[in-house]
Amino acid sequence: MPGRRSRRIRALAKINLSLRIVGARADGYHELQTVFQSIALHDTLVLRANDGPFALECGDPACPVDRRNLVWRAAERVWRAAGRRGSPRGFAIELTKRIPIEAGLGGGSSDAAAAVRLLGGWLGVGEEAQRDVAAALGADVPYFLEGGTALGLDRGDLLFPLLDEPKAWVALAVPGFGVSTKEAFSWWDQSSAARRSPKAGRGSHALMNDLEAPVARRHPVIGRLVRALKRAGAAHAAMSGSGSAVFGLFDDRPAAERAGRRLGRGVRVFITPTVGRKAYRRLTAIG
């Protein structure tokens, strides 16, 4: 692939407008009903040719640049889907992180989906095969091939596009710690809510996050942030995914900014709009 110019793609974050847990599955995952919503906060991936083995570069010391990173595993799987043997080589990816890690914003999954698209085009892997690779990488990854507002069932990977919600401005509050997805679900498994879930979850469309209560019991700041955003006038406020990020939805940017200023010290605040499906395709186009 010498002589090809570099290619660039954005990897947008998401919030979960709702996340209901129906129950545990035999495969170790959980049965979910979740509503995904894209937001404009994003990472950037740049793909370029090199003369050696695949390399992943990132300036964030908290971001692994080996096989622990889903981008690395995406490169391996796309390489095999292209019919190549051995380990990937001939290209490198530079990852610029803006989406906080272990915040429930889907940064790792979005990076992986972006890498699948970027490398799929580079290596001649078709869209159907790209979807198979995305599904094999993780439950959230297929969503990031679609974006916008979508209902996720089963593990969250059975997707049904929904009418995009009206554009809102998001005040995103990220405490100075991350939450492991595995731990968050294990805390829910230990809670009384887990024993009630078949009745409470299935068929319920309430905008709530079933993981919020068990996570907030271990990290009370999450509950305080949700309450602060509601007091500031958020139309809806909740923890996103497995945390630790908390979001509030506002009608306009000034209102979101005012809410962000009220959240106190020790919290990173991002003000970003929601992104509909059409805009998502435009913003994530390969350049």
N, C-alpha and C positions, 0 to 999 in steps of 0.2 A: 503493500500500500504506500510506498514512497511517493512523494510528490503531492499527495492529497492535502488540501488545506485542513486546518483544524475545524471542528464543529462544536457548537455550543448549544446548551439546552437549559431551561429553567426547570427546577423541581419544586412545585408549589406545596405548601403545607395544607393541612385540613384541620377542622374541628369536628367534633361529634355533637350535632344538635341534640341528639338523643342516643342513649346506649342502654338497651334493656337486655338482660341476661335471662334466657329462657331456662337454661340448665347446662349441666356438664355433658360432654360427649365421650364416647368410648375411645376416641383417638387422642384424648388429652386436651382438646380444644373445648370451647364453650359455644353453645347455641346462642346466637345473637340476633337482635333486631336493632339495627343502628342506622341513623341518618347521618351520612357524611356531607360536609360542606367545604368546598375549596375556599382558601383565603390567599391573598396576594403575597404574603411572606414566603420567601423562596430561597433555596440553595441554587448554585450554578455549577454545572458540569461542563468541562471543556475536554474534548477528545482530540488527540493529535497522534500522528504517526511517530514511531521511534524504531530503533534498530535492534531492540532487545526484547526481553520478556515483558509482559504486561506489568505496568507500575501504576499504583494509585497514590496520588499526592493530595495532602490536605494540610492547611496551616493551623487547624484547630487541634491542639494537643490531646483533647478529649476524644477525638475521632480516630478510631483505628484505621490503619491503612494496609491491613492484611486480610486474611480470609474471614475474620470476624465481621468485616464490613459487608453488607449486602451488595454493595456495588461490585466488590471483588467476586462474589459468588455469581452475580449476574453476568459478569464478563466470562466466567468459566462456562456457564450454561449456554450463553449465546454462541460462544466459540464452538461448543459441541453441536448445537443446533445447526450451525453453518457447515457441519460435516468436517470440521478441522480436528486433527489429532494432537495429542500432547497438551501442554499448557498454553494458555493464550500468550501471544507475542505480537510485536509489530505495532503496538499502540499503548498509549498511556492516558489516564484520566486525571485531570486536576479538579478537585472538589472544593468549592468555596462554601463553607457552612454559615448560614444565617439562622436556620431553624434550630432552636434549642434541642439538645439531645435528652432523651428520656423525659419528654414533656407531654406525651400524648398527642403530638401534632403530626405524626406520621413522617418525620423527616427521613429516617432510614428507608422506609418503604417507598417514599416518593423518589428518593435518590436512585433506588434500585430500578423502579419503573422507567425513570429517565434514562438510566444506563442501558436498559433493555432496548428502548427505542433508538437511542443514539448508536449503539453497537449493532442493532438489527439492521439499520440502514447502511452502516459501514461495511458489514460482512454479508449483506444480501439475504438476511433472514426475514421471511414474510410476516405479515401482521398476525396471522393465525398462530404461527409458531411462537411469535413474541408473546402472545397471550398465554400460551402453555407454559412458557418460561416464567412469566410473571406469577402465575398461579402456583408454580412449584416453589417460588422463593418465599412466599408468606401470604397470610390471609388478607392483609391490607393492600398488597402490591397491585392486584388487578384494578382496584378503584382508581389508582393514579394514572391508569391508561385512559380513564374516562373523564373524571373531574366533575365539577358542578355540584348539584344536589342529587344524592342517590340514596336509595334504601339498600342496605346490606343485610342479607339473611345467611343462615347456616353459620359459617365461621366469620361472616362479614364479607365473604367473597362471592356470594350469589347476588348479583347487582341488578337493581331495577332503577333506571333513571327516573327522577321525579321532576315535575315542573320546578324550574329554578325559583328559589325564594327571592323576594325583592332584595335589591342590594342593601346591605347594612354595613355599618362601620364597627369594627371589632376592637375593643380594648382587651388586649391579651396580657395577662399577668403571669410571669414565670418566676416562682420562688428560686432560691439559691440551692436547690437540690433536685435530683431527678427521681423518678419512680420506675422501678422495673415492672414491665408488663406482667411477667410471670408472678412476681410478688403480689401485685394488685389483684390478680385473679385468685391467687391462693388465699388472700385475706377475705375476698368475697366468699370463697368456698367454706371458710371457717365461720361465716356470719350466719345469723338466723335468716337473713334474706335468701340465702341459698336454698334453705328448706322450703321456702314459700314460693320459689321462682316459677314453677309451672303454672300456678294460678295468676301470679302478679305480672308475669312477663308476656306470655303468648297472647297476641291480639291487642296488647296495650300500646297506644301510640302517644302516651304522655311524654312531654319533653323533659326527660330526666336522665341522669347517668347512674346506673345501679352500682358502679364502682366508686362513686364519690363518697358515700358514707363510710365504707370500710377504709378507704385511703385517708380520708380526713380524720378518722379516729387516730391514726398513726401520725398524721401531719396536720394539726389543727389550723395552721395558717391557711390551708386550702378552704376550709369552711369560712374563715374570716374574710378571705378575698371574695368569695361568692357573695356573701352578705354585703360587703362594701360596694360591689358593682350593682347589686340590686338597689341599695340605698341611693346610688348615684343615678338611678333612672334606667338601668338596662332593661330592655324588653324581655330578655332572657339571659340568665347567667348560670354557668355550670362549669364543672371540671371537664376538660376534653380528654376523651379516651381513658387511659389508665393514669393520667396525670404526669407531671405535676402542674401543667398549665391550666389556668382558669380564664374563661372568656366572658365578656359581656357584649351584647348586641345593642347598637345605638342607631338612631335614624340618620345622624350626620357626624362628620368628623369632629367638629368642635365639642359636641357632647361626649364623644369617646375620649377626646384628649382631656377634657375636664375630669372625667372619671379616672383616667389614668393617673392624673396628678394627685388624686386623693388616696392612692393605694399605699403610700408610705415608702420607707426605705427598705432595702434588702430584696426588692422585687424588680426584675426587669420588665419594662412595659413596652409593648409593640402596638402601634395603631395601624391597622391594615383593613382594607375592604374585603368583603366576600366576593367571590368570583363565580359567575355563571358558566354553564357548559361551553357556550360559544366563545366567551372570552378566554376560558381555560385553554381551548384548542389554539387560540391565537398566541397566548402568553407562553405556551409550552412548545411552540413550533421550533423545529431544529434550524439553527442559523449557521 
